[in-house]
Amino acid sequence: MGHLLVISEHILYGSIEAKRPLHEFEIMGFKRGTKPGKDINDKTITSIRESLAATAPSFRKLMDQASTAHPELQYDKVIRSIVSKVSLGFLIFHERMHVEVINDIMPHL
C-alpha cells in the first residue's frame, strides 16, 4: 500500500505545481524498485492507512480547483488538465498490477 501511494503521488504531483502531501512514514522504503521490508510494523501500517485516507481529499481539492479554472470541461475530463494521458495510463497500469497482491494482503492487516 505504501509503494502504491508513493508511486501514484510521484506521478500525480510530479508534473504539477501543487506540493505533494507530507506523510508520517519514511517514503524511501516504498519508492520505485523497492520491496516491502521486514521492519514494517503496526505503526507504519497505520500511518500508511491514514496517508491513503488523506490523499484522496487532497487530490479531490486539486480537481475542484482545476474544475473552477476550466469551467468548460466536464468534471470527468478535468483530470486531463492536471495529469497527462500517459501518466494517467501508467497509474492505471501500475495500480492494476498491484491490486491482486493488495487484495491478498488486506485480510491480514
Secondary structure, 3 states (H helix, E strand, C coil): CHHHHHHHHHHHHHCCCCCCCCCCCCHHHHCCCCCCCCCCCHHHHHHHHHHHHHHHHHHHHHHHHHHHHCCCCCHHHHHHHHCCHHHHHHHHHHHHHHHHHHHHHHHHC
